[in-house]
């Protein structure tokens, strides 16, 4: 399997410190490790584009936690549009697929593509995401999608797999330190439905 963490370290060692990086952030807790690590090497701006999150109250809570974390770390945060209907249209036909299947890949693609477009419009040259910190998400698929959308918008993709460097465990530690709300479902209506079926929510 590709060693994205090694690729990230190689990129950092060969790049001038302070390059502008657009970081797609999925939520405060999951982005905590990535923000801590990357801000030591890049001029990071967070992009919060997560139209899948339902209900609206949950979206606002996750955005609030992201804002709180970025405030603590001194990171600029761009709040992108909240358009859940766009997500539903984008994944239409995959509603009954299991977690981790095509619907999730489409969700990654939608979020990364829109972040890449906004980043390119704002003059960034480098982009990546915090999504790979999750032990439930496939870093190979995320990086492949990221490379594709970055190229489409004339950006360079920063390869990553934050969980490979203990990122998930570090994100739990930082969430406790900063008293961040940690959600118990990915955010979309389909995962919420699954948790309801399992009696978890």
C-alpha positions as semicolon CSV with decimal commas, in nm:
position;residue;x (nm);y (nm);z (nm)
1;X;0,000;0,000;0,000
2;X;0,117;0,352;-0,076
3;X;0,288;0,524;0,216
4;X;0,118;0,863;0,208
5;X;0,272;0,967;0,539
6;X;0,620;0,917;0,395
7;X;0,520;1,116;0,088
8;X;0,398;1,396;0,313
9;X;0,724;1,401;0,509
10;X;0,925;1,404;0,185
11;X;0,717;1,692;0,052
12;X;0,769;1,892;0,371
13;X;1,145;1,835;0,365
14;X;1,171;1,954;0,004
15;X;0,939;2,257;0,024
16;X;0,999;2,604;0,163
17;X;0,826;2,655;0,495
18;X;0,522;2,882;0,484
19;X;0,363;2,773;0,156
20;X;-0,012;2,848;0,151
21;X;-0,221;2,538;0,210
22;X;-0,597;2,504;0,177
23;X;-0,705;2,237;0,425
24;X;-1,049;2,084;0,386
25;X;-1,166;2,022;0,742
26;X;-1,441;1,773;0,819
27;X;-1,489;1,873;1,186
28;X;-1,303;2,021;1,480
29;X;-1,194;1,698;1,652
30;X;-1,078;1,527;1,332
31;X;-0,892;1,835;1,210
32;X;-0,715;1,902;1,539
33;X;-0,414;1,680;1,472
34;X;-0,382;1,787;1,110
35;X;-0,400;2,155;1,199
36;X;-0,142;2,114;1,474
37;X;0,097;1,923;1,248
38;X;0,055;2,114;0,922
39;X;0,057;2,463;1,072
40;X;0,417;2,399;1,175
41;X;0,516;2,371;0,808
42;X;0,259;2,566;0,603
43;X;0,048;2,880;0,607
44;X;-0,278;2,692;0,664
45;X;-0,632;2,811;0,596
46;X;-0,919;2,580;0,688
47;X;-1,210;2,530;0,450
48;X;-1,527;2,397;0,613
49;X;-1,737;2,248;0,334
50;X;-1,955;1,964;0,460
51;X;-2,302;1,974;0,301
52;X;-2,378;1,617;0,404
53;X;-2,428;1,701;0,772
54;X;-2,783;1,667;0,902
55;X;-2,972;1,804;1,083
56;X;-2,897;2,176;1,065
57;X;-2,845;2,188;1,442
58;X;-2,569;1,926;1,408
59;X;-2,407;2,123;1,126
60;X;-2,405;2,441;1,334
61;X;-2,257;2,255;1,631
62;X;-1,974;2,107;1,424
63;X;-1,902;2,441;1,260
64;X;-1,895;2,606;1,602
65;X;-1,642;2,351;1,726
66;X;-1,429;2,403;1,415
67;X;-1,437;2,779;1,472
68;X;-1,343;2,728;1,835
69;X;-1,044;2,510;1,746
70;X;-0,920;2,744;1,473
71;X;-0,949;3,034;1,714
72;X;-0,736;2,851;1,970
73;X;-0,475;2,758;1,709
74;X;-0,476;3,092;1,530
75;X;-0,590;2,942;1,198
76;X;-0,807;3,129;0,950
77;X;-1,129;2,943;0,867
78;X;-1,345;2,981;0,557
79;X;-1,704;2,868;0,605
80;X;-1,834;2,743;0,271
81;X;-2,200;2,720;0,173
82;X;-2,424;2,473;0,352
83;X;-2,617;2,303;0,071
84;X;-2,746;1,961;0,184
85;X;-2,968;1,926;-0,123
86;X;-2,657;1,931;-0,343
87;X;-2,520;1,637;-0,144
88;X;-2,843;1,439;-0,179
89;X;-2,848;1,496;-0,554
90;X;-2,482;1,403;-0,588
91;X;-2,522;1,066;-0,416
92;X;-2,862;0,982;-0,565
93;X;-2,892;0,612;-0,639
94;X;-2,653;0,508;-0,362
95;X;-2,884;0,570;-0,067
96;X;-2,901;0,203;0,035
97;X;-2,535;0,119;-0,003
98;X;-2,333;0,032;0,309
99;X;-2,092;0,272;0,473
100;X;-1,759;0,285;0,292
101;X;-1,904;0,206;-0,051
102;X;-1,966;0,431;-0,353
103;X;-2,178;0,684;-0,165
104;X;-1,886;0,770;0,062
105;X;-1,650;0,808;-0,234
106;X;-1,898;1,044;-0,399
107;X;-1,923;1,239;-0,075
108;X;-1,544;1,275;-0,062
109;X;-1,541;1,386;-0,424
110;X;-1,812;1,649;-0,376
111;X;-1,645;1,803;-0,073
112;X;-1,292;1,799;-0,211
113;X;-1,391;1,928;-0,553
114;X;-1,579;2,227;-0,415
115;X;-1,299;2,301;-0,172
116;X;-1,047;2,283;-0,458
117;X;-1,254;2,521;-0,668
118;X;-1,281;2,775;-0,387
119;X;-0,913;2,738;-0,302
120;X;-0,811;2,799;-0,664
121;X;-1,035;3,105;-0,681
122;X;-0,866;3,235;-0,365
123;X;-0,515;3,195;-0,503
124;X;-0,401;2,882;-0,322
125;X;-0,164;2,640;-0,491
126;X;-0,170;2,351;-0,244
127;X;-0,461;2,152;-0,097
128;X;-0,531;1,852;0,125
129;X;-0,790;1,723;0,373
130;X;-0,823;1,605;0,732
131;X;-1,045;1,312;0,628
132;X;-0,764;1,055;0,640
133;X;-0,732;1,080;1,019
134;X;-1,037;0,858;1,062
135;X;-0,973;0,485;1,103
136;X;-1,303;0,429;0,919
137;X;-1,199;0,609;0,598
138;X;-0,988;0,473;0,313
139;X;-0,682;0,694;0,264
140;X;-0,607;0,547;-0,079
141;X;-0,948;0,648;-0,215
142;X;-0,932;0,992;-0,051
143;X;-0,586;1,066;-0,192
144;X;-0,678;0,942;-0,539
145;X;-0,983;1,169;-0,544
146;X;-0,782;1,456;-0,401
147;X;-0,515;1,425;-0,668
148;X;-0,779;1,420;-0,941
149;X;-0,969;1,730;-0,827
150;X;-0,651;1,921;-0,745
151;X;-0,524;1,865;-1,100
152;X;-0,860;1,975;-1,241
153;X;-0,827;2,314;-1,073
154;X;-0,455;2,359;-1,127
155;X;-0,360;2,283;-0,766
156;X;-0,104;2,053;-0,611
157;X;-0,235;1,778;-0,384
158;X;-0,054;1,722;-0,054
159;X;-0,064;1,344;0,011
160;X;-0,154;1,242;0,364
161;X;-0,269;0,964;0,590
162;X;-0,283;1,123;0,932
163;X;-0,389;0,808;1,116
164;X;-0,057;0,645;1,020
165;X;0,134;0,881;1,248
166;X;-0,094;0,833;1,547
167;X;-0,312;1,117;1,429
168;X;-0,640;0,971;1,546
169;X;-0,512;0,915;1,899
170;X;-0,366;1,266;1,901
171;X;-0,700;1,409;1,784
172;X;-0,871;1,243;2,082
173;X;-0,613;1,397;2,319
174;X;-0,653;1,742;2,167
175;X;-1,032;1,718;2,173
176;X;-1,018;1,651;2,546
177;X;-0,766;1,930;2,602
178;X;-0,983;2,186;2,420
179;X;-1,316;2,039;2,533
180;X;-1,441;1,974;2,180
181;X;-1,767;1,795;2,105
182;X;-1,698;1,458;1,941
183;X;-1,985;1,332;1,727
184;X;-2,086;0,966;1,713
185;X;-2,189;0,944;1,345
186;X;-2,030;1,068;1,024
187;X;-2,292;1,333;0,971
188;X;-2,500;1,228;0,673
189;X;-2,864;1,130;0,697
190;X;-2,778;0,775;0,586
191;X;-2,529;0,709;0,866
192;X;-2,771;0,869;1,112
193;X;-3,040;0,629;0,988
194;X;-2,804;0,333;1,034
195;X;-2,724;0,440;1,391
196;X;-3,094;0,469;1,462
197;X;-3,146;0,114;1,334
198;X;-2,868;-0,006;1,564
199;X;-3,008;0,180;1,861
200;X;-2,697;0,400;1,885
201;X;-2,864;0,734;1,843
